[in-house]
């Protein structure tokens, strides 16, 4: 093991490092975390943090989640937070100030941009690009090669925090392989964007988006099909 670390680093018990790992200043790595080869963890990052539950939270109260796992050749940016029970695949880039919550899986070579929040119980596929300040709501599923532009908001609660009916009906969004969402778009709870479905910037998606369809507006409606040269299978 070759570990290069900065000042004021806190490493808890049973943390496992691969070869050629660089850890910046003021980093905190919690118990049992595993970190693969050739990883870079920049200043003030927190890895393997156990979640804290608000009294009014609907999340189950869990005493201790399993440790976080970081794959090979992963970069974790300054002040990023990776929670316990997160699985970060090989070659993932997590930018400054990003948050990856508990029970989240991130596929290989995906980019998690600056300030992005991936909430609990989400799956993100391989080679996705989640750009600055987008929000991936809890219980969402993103396929491979998904593109999410800056400031996109996804949602999972049609009741907006009111009535007990909501407790059994939380549902995140599903974005299948090659789906693309333009800047400042909003995706309402439980909606599905099928393969290569594309949402124009600023749109509000209140219905499912069909395969290879380009939608625009509020509410978003199909305006045409995605050009052949832009389809994932033609890249």
TORLOPA-296750 format. One record per residue (C-alpha): residue number from 1; residue in three letters; chain; x, y, z. Coordinates in steps of 0.5 Angstrom, whole numbers. Layout:
% residues N
PT  nr rest kette  east north    up
PT NUM  Ala     A     X     Y     Z
...
% end
This chain:
% residues 235
PT  nr rest kette  east north    up
PT   1  Unk     A     0     0     0
PT   2  Unk     A     3     7    -2
PT   3  Unk     A    -1    12     2
PT   4  Unk     A     0    20     1
PT   5  Unk     A    -4    24     6
PT   6  Unk     A    -4    31     8
PT   7  Unk     A    -5    35    15
PT   8  Unk     A   -10    33    20
PT   9  Unk     A   -13    27    17
PT  10  Unk     A   -18    23    21
PT  11  Unk     A   -18    15    19
PT  12  Unk     A   -22    11    23
PT  13  Unk     A   -21     3    24
PT  14  Unk     A   -21    -2    19
PT  15  Unk     A   -20     3    13
PT  16  Unk     A   -17    -1     7
PT  17  Unk     A   -13     3     2
PT  18  Unk     A   -11     0    -5
PT  19  Unk     A    -4     2    -8
PT  20  Unk     A    -2    10   -10
PT  21  Unk     A    -8    13    -6
PT  22  Unk     A    -7    21    -5
PT  23  Unk     A   -11    24     1
PT  24  Unk     A   -11    31     2
PT  25  Unk     A   -12    36     8
PT  26  Unk     A   -17    35    13
PT  27  Unk     A   -20    29    10
PT  28  Unk     A   -25    24    15
PT  29  Unk     A   -25    17    13
PT  30  Unk     A   -30    13    17
PT  31  Unk     A   -29     6    20
PT  32  Unk     A   -29     0    15
PT  33  Unk     A   -29     4     8
PT  34  Unk     A   -25     1     3
PT  35  Unk     A   -21     5    -2
PT  36  Unk     A   -18     2    -9
PT  37  Unk     A   -12     4   -13
PT  38  Unk     A   -10    10   -15
PT  39  Unk     A   -15    14   -12
PT  40  Unk     A   -15    22   -10
PT  41  Unk     A   -19    25    -4
PT  42  Unk     A   -18    32    -4
PT  43  Unk     A   -18    37     2
PT  44  Unk     A   -24    37     7
PT  45  Unk     A   -28    31     4
PT  46  Unk     A   -32    26     8
PT  47  Unk     A   -32    19     6
PT  48  Unk     A   -37    14    10
PT  49  Unk     A   -41    18    14
PT  50  Unk     A   -47    15    17
PT  51  Unk     A   -53    19    16
PT  52  Unk     A   -57    23    21
PT  53  Unk     A   -64    22    21
PT  54  Unk     A   -69    28    23
PT  55  Unk     A   -74    27    28
PT  56  Unk     A   -79    28    22
PT  57  Unk     A   -76    24    17
PT  58  Unk     A   -79    18    13
PT  59  Unk     A   -73    14    13
PT  60  Unk     A   -72     8    17
PT  61  Unk     A   -68     9    23
PT  62  Unk     A   -62     5    22
PT  63  Unk     A   -57     4    28
PT  64  Unk     A   -51     3    23
PT  65  Unk     A   -50     2    16
PT  66  Unk     A   -45    -2    12
PT  67  Unk     A   -38     2    10
PT  68  Unk     A   -37     6     4
PT  69  Unk     A   -34     3    -2
PT  70  Unk     A   -29     7    -7
PT  71  Unk     A   -27     3   -13
PT  72  Unk     A   -20     4   -17
PT  73  Unk     A   -18    11   -20
PT  74  Unk     A   -24    15   -17
PT  75  Unk     A   -23    22   -15
PT  76  Unk     A   -27    26   -10
PT  77  Unk     A   -27    33   -10
PT  78  Unk     A   -26    38    -4
PT  79  Unk     A   -31    38     1
PT  80  Unk     A   -35    33    -2
PT  81  Unk     A   -39    28     2
PT  82  Unk     A   -40    20     1
PT  83  Unk     A   -44    17     6
PT  84  Unk     A   -44    10     9
PT  85  Unk     A   -47     4     4
PT  86  Unk     A   -45     8    -2
PT  87  Unk     A   -42     4    -8
PT  88  Unk     A   -37     8   -12
PT  89  Unk     A   -35     5   -19
PT  90  Unk     A   -28     5   -22
PT  91  Unk     A   -26    11   -26
PT  92  Unk     A   -32    16   -23
PT  93  Unk     A   -30    23   -22
PT  94  Unk     A   -34    27   -16
PT  95  Unk     A   -33    34   -16
PT  96  Unk     A   -32    39   -11
PT  97  Unk     A   -38    40    -6
PT  98  Unk     A   -42    34    -9
PT  99  Unk     A   -46    29    -4
PT 100  Unk     A   -47    22    -5
PT 101  Unk     A   -52    19     0
PT 102  Unk     A   -53    12     3
PT 103  Unk     A   -55     6    -1
PT 104  Unk     A   -53    10    -7
PT 105  Unk     A   -49     6   -13
PT 106  Unk     A   -45    10   -18
PT 107  Unk     A   -43     6   -24
PT 108  Unk     A   -36     6   -27
PT 109  Unk     A   -33    13   -31
PT 110  Unk     A   -39    17   -29
PT 111  Unk     A   -38    24   -27
PT 112  Unk     A   -42    27   -21
PT 113  Unk     A   -41    35   -22
PT 114  Unk     A   -40    41   -17
PT 115  Unk     A   -45    41   -12
PT 116  Unk     A   -49    35   -15
PT 117  Unk     A   -54    32   -10
PT 118  Unk     A   -55    24   -11
PT 119  Unk     A   -60    23    -5
PT 120  Unk     A   -61    16    -2
PT 121  Unk     A   -63    10    -5
PT 122  Unk     A   -61    12   -12
PT 123  Unk     A   -58     8   -18
PT 124  Unk     A   -54    11   -23
PT 125  Unk     A   -51     8   -29
PT 126  Unk     A   -44     8   -32
PT 127  Unk     A   -41    14   -36
PT 128  Unk     A   -47    18   -34
PT 129  Unk     A   -46    26   -33
PT 130  Unk     A   -49    30   -28
PT 131  Unk     A   -47    37   -29
PT 132  Unk     A   -47    43   -24
PT 133  Unk     A   -52    43   -18
PT 134  Unk     A   -57    38   -21
PT 135  Unk     A   -61    34   -16
PT 136  Unk     A   -63    27   -16
PT 137  Unk     A   -68    26   -12
PT 138  Unk     A   -69    19    -7
PT 139  Unk     A   -71    13   -10
PT 140  Unk     A   -69    15   -17
PT 141  Unk     A   -66    10   -22
PT 142  Unk     A   -61    13   -28
PT 143  Unk     A   -59     8   -33
PT 144  Unk     A   -52     8   -37
PT 145  Unk     A   -50    14   -41
PT 146  Unk     A   -55    19   -38
PT 147  Unk     A   -54    27   -39
PT 148  Unk     A   -57    31   -33
PT 149  Unk     A   -55    39   -35
PT 150  Unk     A   -54    44   -29
PT 151  Unk     A   -60    46   -24
PT 152  Unk     A   -64    40   -27
PT 153  Unk     A   -69    38   -21
PT 154  Unk     A   -72    31   -20
PT 155  Unk     A   -78    30   -15
PT 156  Unk     A   -81    24   -11
PT 157  Unk     A   -87    27    -7
PT 158  Unk     A   -94    29   -10
PT 159  Unk     A   -96    31    -4
PT 160  Unk     A   -91    36    -2
PT 161  Unk     A   -90    33     5
PT 162  Unk     A   -97    33     7
PT 163  Unk     A  -102    28     9
PT 164  Unk     A  -100    21    11
PT 165  Unk     A  -102    18     4
PT 166  Unk     A   -95    20     1
PT 167  Unk     A   -92    15     6
PT 168  Unk     A   -93     9     1
PT 169  Unk     A   -93    13    -5
PT 170  Unk     A   -86    16    -6
PT 171  Unk     A   -83    15   -12
PT 172  Unk     A   -77    18   -16
PT 173  Unk     A   -76    18   -23
PT 174  Unk     A   -73    13   -28
PT 175  Unk     A   -68    16   -34
PT 176  Unk     A   -67    10   -38
PT 177  Unk     A   -60     9   -42
PT 178  Unk     A   -58    15   -46
PT 179  Unk     A   -64    20   -43
PT 180  Unk     A   -62    27   -43
PT 181  Unk     A   -65    33   -39
PT 182  Unk     A   -64    40   -41
PT 183  Unk     A   -62    46   -36
PT 184  Unk     A   -67    48   -31
PT 185  Unk     A   -72    42   -33
PT 186  Unk     A   -76    39   -27
PT 187  Unk     A   -78    32   -27
PT 188  Unk     A   -85    30   -23
PT 189  Unk     A   -85    24   -19
PT 190  Unk     A   -85    17   -22
PT 191  Unk     A   -84    20   -29
PT 192  Unk     A   -80    15   -34
PT 193  Unk     A   -76    18   -39
PT 194  Unk     A   -75    12   -44
PT 195  Unk     A   -68    10   -48
PT 196  Unk     A   -66    17   -51
PT 197  Unk     A   -71    21   -49
PT 198  Unk     A   -69    28   -49
PT 199  Unk     A   -72    34   -45
PT 200  Unk     A   -71    41   -47
PT 201  Unk     A   -68    46   -42
PT 202  Unk     A   -74    49   -38
PT 203  Unk     A   -79    44   -39
PT 204  Unk     A   -83    41   -34
PT 205  Unk     A   -84    34   -35
PT 206  Unk     A   -91    31   -32
PT 207  Unk     A   -92    25   -37
PT 208  Unk     A   -87    20   -39
PT 209  Unk     A   -83    21   -44
PT 210  Unk     A   -83    16   -50
PT 211  Unk     A   -77    13   -53
PT 212  Unk     A   -73    17   -58
PT 213  Unk     A   -78    23   -57
PT 214  Unk     A   -76    30   -56
PT 215  Unk     A   -80    34   -51
PT 216  Unk     A   -81    41   -49
PT 217  Unk     A   -85    46   -45
PT 218  Unk     A   -90    46   -39
PT 219  Unk     A   -92    41   -39
PT 220  Unk     A   -87    38   -44
PT 221  Unk     A   -90    35   -50
PT 222  Unk     A   -87    32   -56
PT 223  Unk     A   -84    37   -61
PT 224  Unk     A   -80    32   -66
PT 225  Unk     A   -76    25   -65
PT 226  Unk     A   -69    26   -63
PT 227  Unk     A   -64    26   -70
PT 228  Unk     A   -61    20   -72
PT 229  Unk     A   -54    22   -71
PT 230  Unk     A   -56    24   -64
PT 231  Unk     A   -58    17   -62
PT 232  Unk     A   -54    13   -57
PT 233  Unk     A   -53     7   -62
PT 234  Unk     A   -50    12   -67
PT 235  Unk     A   -45    15   -63
% end
